[in-house]
Amino acid sequence: MTRNALIASTALAAALCMTATANAQDAAPQATPQADRQASDGDIIVTATRRETTLQSTPIAVSAFGQAQLDKQQVKDVTDLARFVPSLQFNQQGDQSAVLLTLRGIGNDSAYTEVADPEVAIYVDGIYSPRSQGASVLMYDMERVEVLRGPQGTLFGRNATVGALSLISAKPKLGVFEGNVEVVGGNYDRLGIRGAINIPITDTLAARVAFVSDRHDGYADYQPAPDIEGINKSAFVTSGKKYYAADQKSLRGSLLWEPSDKFSWNLSAEGFWDTGAPVIGLLQTPREGTKRWSTLSDTAPDTDRYSAAVRSTMNYDITDGIQLSYIAGWSRIGGSTQTDADAGALPPTGEVDANGNDLPLGAFGENRTLSSRYDFQSHEVQLKSSGEQAFDWILGAYYSHEKNRIRFDIDQRNGYRDGTFSWAGSFIQANRQIDSRAVFGQVVWHATDAIRVTGGLRYTSDKKEDIGGRNVTYSGDGCSPADLAPGGACQAGIFGAYPGATAEELVNLLPGFSISSNDVKGKWDKLTYLARVDADLAEDVLGYASISTGFKSGNIQDNAGLTDPETLTNYEVGLKSRFLDRMITLNLAAYYSDFKGYQVNQAVTFRDDEGNVTSSQMITQNAKGATAYGLEAELTANFTPNDRLQFSGTLQKTKMDDLESVDGRLYDGGRASSIVQLKGNELAHAPRFSASVSYEHDFVMASGATITPRFTTHYETKSWLSYFNGDANPFVNANDPADNMPDRGTNGTSWDRQKAYFRSDASLRFTSADQNYSVEAFVQNIENAKIRTNASAFGAPRYEPVFLSNLQAPRTWGVRAKANF
């Protein structure tokens, strides 16, 4: 289907509903305020079960945050949210500007292109967002953010294997004119502004416009160019935009139309622009005389990315007890990025080898996304019960289509940017498509006033194919000795050459390059289920137990191969309680997740006997399985009207089952001795224990204004940054003694492990008596902790590896002012 099909189907549904509601009332009832929506007893309203329920009556492990709470916790995007949600972790990806989520120890650090789907699904207003770039990671003008843990396939259109992040934007309100604006400034020349305005147009029509802009200069300073004879200093970047800089803008417009009490239509359009800079690996052990937050770079950072989305939800009450919904969405994510892939790990020496190649060999790397475009559309129809009934039920049908294209170039040279040629490749995926179809249903039987039994089924059918994908990589074929000499015709590399060329045209324009095909097609299907019982064990005490299954379809790979799907069986028990006159809320969940065919992804480089790169590609493998189990806790205590304490924590354990793989960061993927057995290893981003504690107190002034200090601290035990768990496994493939690697295991484990750490934030907020304005000073990461989100290595296996990591932000501070009108 095309974008026009989405527009046409939405218009058709609108016309049918307009006909059905021709006898509209003259005035619709006043809408309930959307931000921080609460029930009469103060409990927050959530839609985790695709119907409105209170948080404490929802038998799912779910964390919920209104916009006011997000503001207090300084949450501006999904990375900030991770500190406050049990079991939620993240990784930052550089050349695609993506955020990768891990929940309950399960995630995928490569789920930022069409190569892999995320285990943690992101939904915006009930519509799946397939890629973790763009506005889907921003949190501004939210009604609510919900993080659902465990498989969610029997309620959501697209599969959510281990959980879902559901962003619900603030909706227009009928009959209300209001708005807010907020300005923030801080160190690193941070400047941001955000706001929203709600406009009543008629008694049945309202509009809302929200916007955000946030920028700062970046954290990573440039090191001076090397002062070495024969080295061109101008090839190094010493000024201009810094790595880790941010410059993001987004605008969202929404309409709500309620011509009668039977029909409502929410329609929104959103745009996002990112002209900041990628994150980059920084040396885990800085060179003498350099700072941790600095880089020796010979590639300037560049990001020019955008996203656009249209989302539509129509609800029509067929009868007093049955509602029909049509949920449709269209989105496009695209743009370009340029990043320094070697991160200055091996500085040039000014020397050359016997063949005239600059040293160190292969020391320069640049990754460049010349262009990318991911188009996505989805259509979902739901029929569900409404009101109080003995059986609450929902039936749904879902279809989505994703079409992706990208040109991604890799250049490698010896010494530095101006050094002799080493290797290059251009990966041109002209047409990769993903189709997902599903039908699902769920029934809740109210067996008694206190006991409910839930059953759900889902059938998923996914198809993925690569049509015309090509890899154009350096092979040296057809090159004469003169062509292969430094400066020869076969030594030019790619460096973004001929950006509009097809793969076939490019290989003809670049001497010494060859072409390979990625054409492949795969199709997978699966029936998954949910069974749950929940009961009111006492007043304000809910208990539940469930077993549910999840499914993630297979992958297509860059080598025209296929990866098998993965499945999950999740066992869970939970307890939700309030006591001491409801001053304290305590929610507990214990789970055991059993994965089969767990998909793992990594980049692997293949080299010849001299250590020269011959190819590089993403590899997706299926482990025999993996297990994760743990205990999650969330506590909120309102000791007095002016004192609030919040706690969230996780105890967890993860383990990889049988998997033989190659750590492409350290070893040559083409050698049998590079293979290691990873059975028993822990999964990445899964600390054994993590917890956050927040406390705030309102000092009430005589005028009624308040001054509120707030302090938050987050603690994690050590955790691994990849499923290889460092370089400690001494296994060597003995099938080929000549290919043995006696130095395996000598790199240790500390480079691939995040140490235990504390990370604390504090703020002091003044709020006027009428709540119309506030001023706040804040500081984040008070300890200036070095918090790594991944681990990489450069130089191996030819040289001793130099270890790098992307980092969370250093200590930042600022002042925020907000006004409501």
BELHU-V407358 format. One record per backbone hydrogen bond with DSSP energy under -1.0 kcal/mol. NH is the residue of the N-H (numbers start at 0). CO is the residue of the C=O. E is the energy in kcal/mol with one decimal. If there is no record, write none. Layout:
BEGIN
NH | CO | E
NH | CO | E
END
This chain:
BEGIN
5 | 1 | -1.5
6 | 2 | -2.1
7 | 3 | -2.7
8 | 4 | -2.8
9 | 5 | -2.4
10 | 6 | -2.3
11 | 7 | -2.5
12 | 8 | -2.4
13 | 9 | -2.2
14 | 10 | -2.4
15 | 11 | -2.4
16 | 12 | -2.3
17 | 13 | -2.5
18 | 14 | -2.1
19 | 15 | -2.1
20 | 16 | -1.3
21 | 18 | -1.2
23 | 21 | -1.3
35 | 142 | -1.1
36 | 33 | -1.1
38 | 42 | -3.5
41 | 38 | -2.2
44 | 36 | -2.0
45 | 52 | -3.2
49 | 46 | -2.1
52 | 45 | -2.4
54 | 43 | -2.4
57 | 54 | -1.1
59 | 57 | -2.1
61 | 59 | -1.1
62 | 146 | -2.0
64 | 144 | -2.2
69 | 65 | -2.2
70 | 66 | -2.5
71 | 67 | -2.0
72 | 68 | -1.8
73 | 70 | -1.5
74 | 69 | -2.7
77 | 136 | -1.8
80 | 76 | -1.2
82 | 79 | -1.0
83 | 80 | -2.1
87 | 84 | -1.7
88 | 101 | -2.8
90 | 99 | -2.2
92 | 97 | -2.7
96 | 93 | -1.4
98 | 131 | -1.2
99 | 90 | -2.9
101 | 88 | -2.5
102 | 105 | -2.5
103 | 86 | -1.3
105 | 102 | -1.8
110 | 107 | -1.4
111 | 109 | -1.5
115 | 112 | -1.3
120 | 162 | -2.0
122 | 164 | -3.1
123 | 126 | -2.7
124 | 166 | -3.3
126 | 123 | -1.5
128 | 121 | -3.2
136 | 133 | -1.5
137 | 134 | -1.4
138 | 75 | -1.9
142 | 167 | -2.5
143 | 167 | -2.0
144 | 64 | -2.3
145 | 165 | -2.8
146 | 62 | -2.7
147 | 163 | -3.0
148 | 60 | -2.7
149 | 161 | -2.8
151 | 159 | -1.6
154 | 151 | -1.5
155 | 151 | -1.7
161 | 118 | -1.7
163 | 147 | -2.4
164 | 120 | -3.2
165 | 145 | -3.3
166 | 122 | -3.3
167 | 143 | -2.8
169 | 140 | -2.6
177 | 197 | -1.3
179 | 195 | -2.5
180 | 818 | -2.2
181 | 193 | -3.2
182 | 816 | -2.6
183 | 191 | -2.6
184 | 814 | -2.3
185 | 189 | -1.7
186 | 812 | -1.8
189 | 185 | -1.1
190 | 214 | -2.2
191 | 183 | -2.8
192 | 212 | -2.5
193 | 181 | -2.3
194 | 210 | -2.1
195 | 179 | -2.2
196 | 208 | -2.2
197 | 177 | -3.7
198 | 206 | -3.4
200 | 204 | -2.3
201 | 204 | -2.1
205 | 255 | -2.1
206 | 198 | -2.8
207 | 253 | -2.3
208 | 196 | -2.2
209 | 251 | -2.8
210 | 194 | -2.4
211 | 249 | -2.2
212 | 192 | -2.3
213 | 247 | -2.5
214 | 190 | -1.6
215 | 245 | -2.2
216 | 187 | -3.1
219 | 242 | -1.6
220 | 292 | -2.3
222 | 294 | -2.3
227 | 225 | -1.3
230 | 227 | -2.0
234 | 231 | -1.8
235 | 232 | -1.9
236 | 296 | -3.1
243 | 277 | -2.0
244 | 241 | -1.3
245 | 215 | -1.6
247 | 213 | -2.6
248 | 272 | -2.4
249 | 211 | -2.5
250 | 270 | -2.0
251 | 209 | -3.1
252 | 268 | -2.7
253 | 207 | -3.0
254 | 266 | -3.0
255 | 205 | -2.6
256 | 264 | -2.2
257 | 203 | -2.8
263 | 314 | -2.1
264 | 256 | -2.0
265 | 312 | -2.8
266 | 254 | -2.4
267 | 310 | -2.6
268 | 252 | -2.4
269 | 308 | -2.7
270 | 250 | -2.5
271 | 306 | -2.4
272 | 248 | -2.7
273 | 304 | -2.9
274 | 246 | -2.5
276 | 244 | -1.9
281 | 804 | -2.6
283 | 802 | -2.5
289 | 286 | -2.1
293 | 291 | -1.8
294 | 220 | -2.2
301 | 337 | -1.9
303 | 335 | -2.7
304 | 273 | -2.6
305 | 333 | -2.5
306 | 271 | -1.9
307 | 331 | -2.3
308 | 269 | -2.4
309 | 329 | -2.8
310 | 267 | -2.6
311 | 327 | -2.9
312 | 265 | -2.6
313 | 325 | -2.3
314 | 263 | -2.5
315 | 323 | -2.9
316 | 261 | -2.7
317 | 315 | -1.0
317 | 321 | -1.2
318 | 321 | -1.5
322 | 383 | -3.2
323 | 315 | -3.2
324 | 381 | -2.9
325 | 313 | -2.1
326 | 379 | -3.0
327 | 311 | -2.7
328 | 377 | -2.1
329 | 309 | -2.4
330 | 375 | -2.8
331 | 307 | -2.6
332 | 373 | -2.0
333 | 305 | -2.3
334 | 371 | -1.7
335 | 303 | -2.0
336 | 368 | -1.5
337 | 301 | -2.7
338 | 366 | -2.5
340 | 364 | -1.4
341 | 364 | -1.3
344 | 341 | -1.9
348 | 358 | -1.9
352 | 356 | -2.2
355 | 352 | -1.9
358 | 350 | -2.3
362 | 359 | -1.2
363 | 412 | -2.8
365 | 410 | -2.3
366 | 338 | -2.1
367 | 408 | -2.7
368 | 336 | -2.8
369 | 367 | -1.0
369 | 406 | -1.5
370 | 406 | -1.1
372 | 404 | -2.6
373 | 332 | -3.4
374 | 402 | -2.9
375 | 330 | -2.7
376 | 400 | -2.1
377 | 328 | -2.3
378 | 398 | -2.9
379 | 326 | -2.2
380 | 396 | -2.4
381 | 324 | -2.7
382 | 394 | -2.7
383 | 322 | -2.6
384 | 392 | -2.5
385 | 320 | -1.7
391 | 443 | -2.6
393 | 441 | -2.1
394 | 382 | -2.7
395 | 439 | -2.8
396 | 380 | -2.1
397 | 437 | -3.0
398 | 378 | -2.3
399 | 435 | -2.2
400 | 376 | -2.6
401 | 433 | -2.7
402 | 374 | -2.7
403 | 431 | -3.3
404 | 372 | -1.9
405 | 428 | -2.0
406 | 370 | -2.5
407 | 426 | -2.2
408 | 367 | -3.2
409 | 424 | -3.0
410 | 365 | -2.2
411 | 422 | -2.7
412 | 363 | -1.6
413 | 419 | -3.4
414 | 359 | -3.0
415 | 413 | -2.0
418 | 415 | -2.5
421 | 411 | -1.9
422 | 411 | -1.9
424 | 409 | -2.3
425 | 471 | -3.3
426 | 407 | -3.1
427 | 469 | -2.7
428 | 405 | -2.5
431 | 403 | -2.6
432 | 464 | -2.6
433 | 401 | -2.6
434 | 462 | -3.1
435 | 399 | -2.3
436 | 460 | -2.5
437 | 397 | -2.2
438 | 458 | -1.7
439 | 395 | -2.4
440 | 456 | -2.4
441 | 393 | -2.2
442 | 454 | -2.8
443 | 391 | -3.5
444 | 452 | -3.6
445 | 389 | -2.9
446 | 444 | -1.7
447 | 450 | -1.8
451 | 533 | -2.9
452 | 444 | -2.4
453 | 531 | -3.5
454 | 442 | -2.3
455 | 529 | -2.5
456 | 440 | -2.2
457 | 527 | -2.3
458 | 438 | -2.7
459 | 525 | -2.7
460 | 436 | -2.8
461 | 523 | -2.9
462 | 434 | -2.9
463 | 521 | -2.6
464 | 432 | -2.2
465 | 519 | -2.9
466 | 430 | -2.9
469 | 427 | -2.9
470 | 515 | -2.3
471 | 425 | -3.3
472 | 513 | -1.9
473 | 423 | -2.5
474 | 511 | -2.8
475 | 511 | -2.7
478 | 475 | -1.7
483 | 479 | -2.0
487 | 484 | -3.0
489 | 482 | -1.4
490 | 487 | -1.8
496 | 493 | -1.5
500 | 497 | -2.0
505 | 501 | -2.7
506 | 502 | -2.4
507 | 503 | -1.1
508 | 504 | -1.2
509 | 505 | -1.3
512 | 509 | -1.4
513 | 472 | -2.7
515 | 470 | -1.9
517 | 468 | -2.7
519 | 465 | -1.2
521 | 463 | -2.9
523 | 461 | -2.5
525 | 459 | -2.0
527 | 457 | -2.8
529 | 455 | -2.2
530 | 546 | -2.4
531 | 453 | -2.6
532 | 544 | -2.3
533 | 451 | -2.5
534 | 542 | -2.6
535 | 449 | -2.5
536 | 534 | -1.1
536 | 540 | -1.4
537 | 540 | -1.3
540 | 537 | -2.1
541 | 575 | -3.4
542 | 534 | -2.6
543 | 573 | -2.2
544 | 532 | -2.2
545 | 571 | -3.1
546 | 530 | -2.4
547 | 569 | -2.3
548 | 528 | -2.3
549 | 567 | -2.5
551 | 565 | -2.6
556 | 560 | -2.3
559 | 556 | -1.5
562 | 554 | -2.6
565 | 551 | -2.4
566 | 595 | -2.4
567 | 549 | -2.1
568 | 593 | -2.0
569 | 547 | -3.5
570 | 591 | -2.7
571 | 545 | -2.6
572 | 589 | -2.4
573 | 543 | -2.6
574 | 587 | -2.6
575 | 541 | -3.2
576 | 585 | -2.2
577 | 539 | -1.9
578 | 583 | -2.1
582 | 579 | -1.6
583 | 578 | -2.0
584 | 635 | -3.0
585 | 576 | -2.7
586 | 633 | -2.9
587 | 574 | -3.2
588 | 631 | -2.2
589 | 572 | -3.0
590 | 629 | -2.2
591 | 570 | -2.3
592 | 627 | -3.7
593 | 568 | -2.6
594 | 625 | -3.4
595 | 566 | -2.5
596 | 623 | -1.4
599 | 620 | -2.5
601 | 618 | -1.7
603 | 616 | -2.8
605 | 614 | -2.9
607 | 611 | -2.3
610 | 607 | -2.0
613 | 605 | -3.5
614 | 605 | -1.4
616 | 603 | -2.2
618 | 601 | -3.4
620 | 599 | -2.8
622 | 597 | -3.2
623 | 657 | -3.2
625 | 594 | -1.2
626 | 654 | -2.5
627 | 592 | -2.1
628 | 652 | -2.3
629 | 590 | -1.9
630 | 650 | -2.7
631 | 588 | -3.2
632 | 648 | -2.4
633 | 586 | -2.3
634 | 646 | -3.0
635 | 584 | -2.3
636 | 644 | -3.1
637 | 582 | -3.1
642 | 639 | -1.2
643 | 695 | -2.3
644 | 636 | -2.6
645 | 693 | -2.8
646 | 634 | -2.7
647 | 691 | -2.1
648 | 632 | -2.5
649 | 689 | -2.7
650 | 630 | -2.6
651 | 687 | -2.4
652 | 628 | -2.5
654 | 626 | -2.3
655 | 680 | -3.3
656 | 624 | -2.8
660 | 675 | -2.3
663 | 661 | -1.3
665 | 662 | -1.9
666 | 662 | -2.5
668 | 604 | -2.6
670 | 667 | -1.6
673 | 670 | -1.6
674 | 671 | -1.6
675 | 660 | -2.8
677 | 658 | -3.1
679 | 655 | -3.4
680 | 677 | -2.4
684 | 719 | -2.7
689 | 649 | -1.9
690 | 714 | -2.3
691 | 647 | -2.7
692 | 712 | -2.3
693 | 645 | -2.7
694 | 710 | -2.3
695 | 643 | -2.1
696 | 708 | -1.5
697 | 641 | -2.4
698 | 706 | -2.8
700 | 704 | -3.3
703 | 700 | -1.9
705 | 766 | -2.4
706 | 698 | -2.1
707 | 764 | -3.3
709 | 762 | -2.6
710 | 694 | -2.4
711 | 760 | -2.9
712 | 692 | -2.3
713 | 758 | -2.4
714 | 690 | -2.9
715 | 756 | -2.0
716 | 688 | -2.5
718 | 753 | -1.9
720 | 751 | -2.3
724 | 721 | -1.3
726 | 747 | -2.8
738 | 735 | -2.1
739 | 736 | -1.8
743 | 740 | -1.9
745 | 742 | -1.8
751 | 748 | -1.5
752 | 749 | -1.2
753 | 718 | -2.9
756 | 715 | -1.9
758 | 713 | -2.4
760 | 711 | -3.0
761 | 778 | -2.5
762 | 709 | -2.3
763 | 776 | -2.5
764 | 707 | -2.3
765 | 774 | -3.3
766 | 705 | -2.7
767 | 772 | -2.6
770 | 767 | -1.6
773 | 817 | -2.5
774 | 765 | -2.2
775 | 815 | -3.2
776 | 763 | -2.3
777 | 813 | -2.6
778 | 761 | -2.5
779 | 811 | -3.3
781 | 759 | -2.9
783 | 780 | -2.1
786 | 784 | -1.1
788 | 805 | -2.4
791 | 803 | -2.7
793 | 801 | -2.4
798 | 794 | -2.4
801 | 793 | -2.7
803 | 791 | -2.7
804 | 281 | -1.8
807 | 786 | -2.9
811 | 779 | -1.8
813 | 777 | -2.3
814 | 184 | -2.7
815 | 775 | -3.3
816 | 182 | -2.7
817 | 773 | -2.7
818 | 180 | -2.6
819 | 771 | -3.8
820 | 178 | -2.9
END
